[in-house]
């Protein structure tokens, strides 16, 4: 009986607008015309190693034994980074040595790993920008024809790991996790497994200053436009919006933090104490326009607040002190952004304890439209209502009225809600 040709499963960030996926398949079929090729995804965010590794982890268990997974999310293409071949008990893998293989489930943990160096199984001419065509595709094709993996190159003992932090359980019972991906519907996928959420009905999920009470079973469990938390097909917590885009609505990105509290609470103690870090650097040769651009980028990367203070530096030079308040999980990312996008040579950091009002977001109706208002509570009593700047500004532009007119209307509507 003829042995079936192994399946070759492709995961890349190539997209479908360009011909790269088709060319890579052509390179495979040129070597093995009988190859069985399956597309896992090619719409992976470019260079998104964390979400790419998570997609690979989520897909592997559902493929037949002997499948050859080819993962090409490769910011280091053409550099001296290794190309890895790995084998688990059931499957085989080809990927750059950049962390894509470091998140596999324990059942698919790699038992042997090799560095792919034998050019016999690659195209004669290798581009420095398209290893999917010239290296990964051909090697996968030869493996599907039965080439002994030992011929690919020497064994390696260690591989690089993606910047992955497992969910952390706090003493108060809360779970701190991260957003590790978003699908085309805008559903946010987290690294918090279903088993970690003890009481799904009473759990309170905090993400981007929004709170979702309880887990639902389906996307249709709530009204259109409402945020919802549920367990997705990957077996982890997901944040979605009924017939909407949760990623766009919340303005969050992959890597941002999320918390699950064990129970709904009527008191104002929910999420009122936390730890943050303060990042600071002194700048003496930056323009106001450039600093404004830095502010925008830092907020996009998860900063809680950003501000500047005029200072007098050495040799009587005027300058500014850039200060960034950040979640602990975003410290490393924000430090890198400051170093990359300002002229500084160093960033100071310190950990801070923060006490804050318990917060929830409500929506109020005004003659200018619906505006989101942040409500702050102390000791179980709502004491403050603050309209969201973006909503007020957008409503003012639509109605062609001053910002203050919309802000006042939203503030009054929010205060009325405090007394309800």
Buried (B, 14 or more C-beta within 10 A) or exposed (E): EEEEBBBBBBBBBBEEEEEBBEBBBEBBBEBBEEBBBEEBBBEBBEEBBBBBBBBBBBBBEEBEEBBBBBBBBBEBBEEEBBBBBBBBEBBBBBBBBBBBBBBBEEEBEBEEBBBBEBEEBBBEEBEEEBBBBBBBBBBBBBBBEEBEBEEBBEEBEEBBEBEBEEBEEEEEEBBBBBBBBBBEEBBBBBBBBBEBBEEBEBBBBBBBBBBBBBBBEEBEEBEEEBBBBBBBEBEBBBBBBBEBBBBEBBEBBBBBBBBBBBEBBEEBBBBBEBEBBBBBBBBBEBEEEBBEBBBEBBBEBBBBEBEBEEEEEEEEEEBBBBBBBBBBBBBEBBBEBBBEBBEBEEBEBEEEEEEEBBBBBBEBEBEBBEBBBBBBBBEEEBEBBBBBEEBBEBBBEEBEBEEEBBBBBBBBBBBEBBEE
